[in-house]
Amino acid sequence: MFGLFIGGLIGYMFGRFPGLLIGAAAGAFLAQYIRRRLFQKISHVQTRFLESVFAVMGALCKADGVVTRDEIEVAEKLFTQFRLSGENRERAKAAFNRGKADDFDLDAELEHFLKISGRQASLLQMFLQVQVSAVAADGVVHPAEHEMLVRIARGLGLPEAQVDQLEAMLRGAKGGAAGQPSSASQLEDAYKALGVSSSDSDAHIKKVYRKLMSENHPDKLAGRGMPDSMREMAEQRTREISHAYDVIKGARQNA
């Protein structure tokens, strides 16, 4: 509608009523073309997001030399969690198997994803979060897996601290119930999860918390190319961020 109006207005300025008709038609066509191209671009990013996620996951599961049945079950649970069916599910399985192959080029895969994602920090962080969640599903991140997570973070241009931050966030989410006093380790994880220090002011921590919540809003991530099937994980991340902030706020209020 906006393209129709602008096209018609410009056409009228140069050709009065005939120009209005021609300009409106041209404006409508241009607007439709832009919407179609934008949809195609987002769809392409979403497809490559899923393929790269599971390819890298396959390599990560093989970090310790062998892919166990438990790790395969984790991947299959993620297929279900991401609501993958039909062609998308088969594509994800093929990508996972591709990542397990001895000749899989992890660095090239990460570089390719960097290009198609436009190096958007929020998408890169979500990509890393999926990998951390996958290896931490059994409650333990083994040294070889942590080492590869660090390699993945570096390949995406993210700081190594992002891995520690996400691991701390997952540990915090599995911690004590809301309203219960937090242990020293839970509080330490909460600070690490937000990327702040115990010496930071309340105002600074609140500012960081709000920034993280804004950057990780599911609607914002979807608009940048995150598949709709991964919305649940994005919502989980915002819950983990909120939980970490609540732990810090509660500890400071009770100090």
Secondary structure, DSSP 8 states (H G I E B T S, - for coil): -HHHHHHHHHHHHHHHHHHHHHHHHHHHHHHHHHHHHHHHHHHHHHHHHHHHHHHHHHHHHTTTS---HHHHHHHHHHHHHTT--HHHHHHHHHHHHHHHSTT--HHHHHHHHHHHTTT-HHHHHHHHHHHHHHHTTTS---HHHHHHHHHHHHHTT--THHHHHHHHHHHHHTSS-TTS---HHHHHHHHHHHT--TTS-HHHHHHHHHHHHHHT-HHHHHHTT--GGGHHHHHHHHHHHHHHHHHHHHHHH--
